[in-house]
Amino acid sequence: MTQKIAFQGELGAYGHEACAAARPDFEPFPCRTFEDAIEAVRKGDADLGMIAVENSTYGRVADVHSLLPESGLHIVDETFVRVHVNLLGKKNATLDDITDAYGHPVILPQCAGFLRQQNIHGHTSTDNARAAREVSEGDDKTVAALASELAADIYDLKVLARHIEDHDRNTTRFLIMSREPDYRKRGKHGMMTSFVFRVRNIPAALYKAMGGFATNGVNMTKLESYMVDGHFTATQFYAEIEGHPDDRNVQLALEELNYFTDKLHVMGVYPAAARRHEK
């Protein structure tokens, strides 16, 4: 039986592209929202989830880090997808015909310069692939979609302008989620550990909590904060470090962190992607 991997969006979305690249032997399982993708894995309708977490141009994908700790799932891998934004139109359209283009709110800032230069008005869609499908189903050659070339193939659209992103290294990072953790892996490029924590209400708690990573030589690659349940006083932190919880220096650092926190939850241990080592 073919295993399935859930992603947010319709067929042809960048999440679909990530699934095809990272898990080509899995059947893509499109979901309307990130919550739906997570729920599909949790219920067993899909075996893995492909969740976008950040883009090199746009930044953090809104709300994802607040969803992941409550998901009950575990991060088992990461993958980076070079996001090429393309302007897709009807077969009988030309670039000069286009007055309006639709794309996800995350993708519009990634090609804002091109749209401004071409005097094309950008509009939001719930999904880039959906925008492509709707252009395909319509008969207005002045309307285009901002999407992948995979979407152009699926919905039989014409690529009117290729690779229109403003930055030539535009990349989205995805986390692969599973119902069960896998601490047995060891990656060629090292390991990553992701966790969430809340510091105790004592003076300089965050400063003291971070000290254990410095003194034990553990590299922290990400530290982000976000409010919990809309309370300004309840701040949770999401962190990523290089290393495996079985490594002695990581053990010592996490033990020291635990002393200064009232919540510490490891969300995943997974191989570092080769992309992290590219210059």
C-alpha positions in Angstrom: 0.0 0.0 0.0 1.4 3.4 -1.0 2.2 5.7 1.8 0.8 9.2 1.8 2.3 12.6 2.7 0.0 15.5 3.5 0.7 19.1 2.5 -1.2 22.4 2.6 -2.6 23.4 -0.8 -3.9 21.9 -4.0 -1.9 19.7 -6.4 0.8 21.9 -7.9 1.4 23.9 -4.7 5.0 24.4 -3.5 4.2 22.0 -0.8 3.5 19.4 -3.5 6.8 20.2 -5.1 8.5 19.7 -1.7 6.8 16.3 -1.3 7.9 15.2 -4.8 11.5 16.2 -4.1 11.9 14.9 -0.6 9.5 11.8 -0.6 9.0 10.8 -4.3 7.8 7.4 -3.3 4.9 8.8 -1.2 1.5 9.8 -2.7 0.8 13.5 -2.2 -2.2 14.2 -0.1 -3.5 17.8 -0.6 -5.1 19.6 2.4 -6.9 22.9 2.6 -5.0 24.3 5.6 -1.9 23.5 7.7 -4.3 22.4 10.4 -5.9 20.0 8.1 -2.5 18.6 7.0 -1.5 18.0 10.6 -4.9 16.4 11.4 -4.6 14.1 8.4 -1.4 12.7 9.9 -2.7 12.6 13.4 -5.8 10.6 12.3 -3.8 8.3 10.1 -5.2 9.4 6.8 -1.6 10.3 5.8 1.7 8.9 7.1 3.7 12.1 7.0 3.1 15.8 6.9 5.1 18.4 4.9 4.8 21.7 6.7 6.2 25.0 5.4 7.8 27.0 8.3 9.8 29.8 6.8 10.8 31.5 3.6 14.1 33.3 3.0 12.3 36.4 1.6 9.0 36.5 3.5 10.2 35.2 6.9 8.3 32.9 9.2 5.1 31.4 8.0 2.4 32.8 10.3 1.0 30.7 13.1 2.9 27.5 12.1 5.2 27.5 15.2 2.1 27.9 17.4 0.4 24.9 15.7 3.3 22.5 15.9 3.7 22.1 19.7 0.0 21.3 20.0 0.0 18.9 17.1 1.1 15.8 18.9 3.4 15.1 15.9 7.2 14.9 15.8 9.7 16.4 13.3 11.6 13.7 11.6 13.2 15.5 8.7 13.7 18.9 7.0 14.0 19.9 3.4 14.7 23.2 1.6 12.9 24.0 -1.7 14.2 26.7 -4.1 11.0 28.6 -4.8 10.7 29.8 -8.4 7.7 32.0 -8.8 6.2 32.0 -12.3 3.4 34.0 -13.9 0.9 31.6 -15.4 -1.8 32.5 -17.8 -4.2 31.2 -20.4 -2.7 29.6 -23.5 -3.9 32.6 -25.7 -2.5 35.2 -23.3 0.7 37.2 -23.5 2.6 39.1 -20.7 1.2 42.4 -22.0 -2.4 41.1 -21.5 -2.0 40.6 -17.8 -3.5 43.2 -15.4 -4.1 41.1 -12.3 -2.3 38.1 -10.7 -3.4 35.9 -7.8 -1.2 34.1 -5.3 -0.9 33.2 -1.6 -0.2 36.1 0.8 3.3 34.6 1.4 4.2 34.6 -2.3 3.1 38.2 -3.2 6.0 39.9 -1.4 8.4 37.5 -3.0 7.7 39.0 -6.5 6.5 42.5 -5.6 9.2 44.1 -7.6 8.2 42.3 -10.8 4.5 43.0 -10.3 5.2 46.7 -9.8 7.5 46.9 -12.8 4.9 45.3 -15.0 2.0 47.3 -13.5 0.2 44.1 -12.5 -2.1 44.2 -9.5 -1.5 41.4 -7.0 -4.4 39.8 -5.2 -4.5 37.2 -2.5 -5.6 33.6 -2.9 -5.8 30.8 -0.3 -3.3 28.8 -2.4 -1.1 29.3 -5.4 -2.2 26.1 -7.0 -5.8 27.0 -6.5 -5.1 30.3 -8.2 -3.7 28.4 -11.1 -6.7 26.1 -11.3 -9.1 29.0 -11.2 -7.2 30.8 -14.0 -7.4 27.5 -16.0 -11.1 27.2 -15.4 -11.9 30.8 -16.3 -11.8 32.5 -19.7 -10.2 35.9 -18.8 -6.8 36.2 -20.4 -6.0 39.3 -18.4 -5.8 37.3 -15.2 -2.8 35.2 -14.2 -1.6 33.0 -11.3 1.7 33.2 -9.3 2.7 29.5 -9.0 5.1 26.7 -9.8 5.8 25.2 -13.2 4.4 22.0 -11.8 1.1 23.9 -11.5 1.4 25.0 -15.1 1.8 21.4 -16.2 -1.1 20.2 -14.1 -3.6 22.9 -15.1 -2.4 23.3 -18.7 -1.4 26.9 -18.4 1.2 29.0 -20.2 4.3 30.3 -18.4 4.2 34.0 -19.3 7.2 34.9 -17.2 9.6 32.5 -15.5 11.4 32.9 -12.2 10.1 36.3 -11.3 11.0 36.2 -7.7 12.9 39.3 -6.5 15.7 37.4 -4.8 17.7 34.8 -6.7 18.1 32.5 -3.6 14.4 32.5 -2.6 14.0 29.3 -0.6 11.3 27.8 1.6 12.1 25.5 4.5 9.7 22.6 5.2 9.6 20.3 8.2 8.4 16.7 7.8 6.2 15.5 10.6 5.3 12.0 11.8 3.1 10.4 14.5 6.2 8.7 16.0 9.6 10.2 16.7 12.8 8.6 15.3 15.9 9.2 17.4 17.8 6.4 15.6 18.8 8.5 12.6 22.2 10.0 12.2 22.7 12.4 9.3 25.6 12.9 7.0 25.6 16.6 7.8 24.9 16.3 11.5 21.7 16.3 13.5 19.2 19.0 14.5 17.0 19.0 17.7 13.9 21.3 17.9 12.1 22.1 21.1 9.7 24.6 22.8 10.1 25.9 26.3 8.8 28.5 28.7 11.1 30.1 31.2 10.3 30.4 34.9 9.3 33.7 36.2 12.6 34.6 37.8 15.0 37.5 37.0 17.2 36.9 33.9 15.7 33.4 33.4 16.1 33.4 29.6 19.7 34.7 29.8 20.6 32.0 32.3 18.7 29.3 30.3 20.7 30.1 27.2 24.0 30.0 29.1 24.1 26.2 29.1 24.3 26.1 25.3 27.3 28.5 25.2 29.2 26.8 28.0 28.7 23.3 26.5 29.5 24.3 22.9 26.1 23.7 21.4 25.2 25.9 18.4 21.7 27.3 18.6 20.5 28.1 15.1 17.1 29.5 15.9 15.3 31.1 18.8 11.9 32.6 18.3 9.2 33.8 20.7 5.5 34.0 20.4 2.6 34.7 22.7 0.5 31.8 24.0 -3.3 32.1 24.0 -3.1 35.8 23.3 -1.6 36.7 26.7 1.3 39.2 26.6 2.7 37.7 29.8 2.8 34.1 28.5 5.6 33.8 26.1 6.8 30.5 24.6 10.1 30.0 22.8 10.8 27.8 19.8 14.4 26.8 19.4 16.6 24.7 17.2 20.1 23.5 18.0 22.8 21.4 16.2 23.2 18.0 17.8 21.4 15.0 19.1 19.9 14.6 22.7 22.2 11.6 23.1 25.3 13.8 22.7 26.8 14.5 26.1 27.1 18.3 25.5 23.5 18.5 24.3 22.4 16.5 27.4 24.2 19.0 29.7 22.8 22.0 27.9 19.2 20.7 28.0 19.6 19.8 31.7 20.6 23.3 32.5 17.8 24.7 30.3 15.3 22.5 32.1 16.3 24.0 35.5 15.2 27.5 34.4 12.0 26.4 32.6 8.5 25.4 33.6 7.9 23.7 30.3 10.3 21.9 28.0 9.2 19.7 25.1 11.4 18.2 22.4 9.5 18.4 19.1 11.9 16.5 16.9 15.4 15.1 16.3 16.3 14.9 12.6 19.2 15.0 10.1 20.4 18.4 9.1 19.7 19.0 5.4 22.7 19.5 3.1 21.2 22.9 2.2 22.4 24.2 5.6 26.0 23.8 4.5 25.7 25.7 1.1 27.4 29.0 0.9 
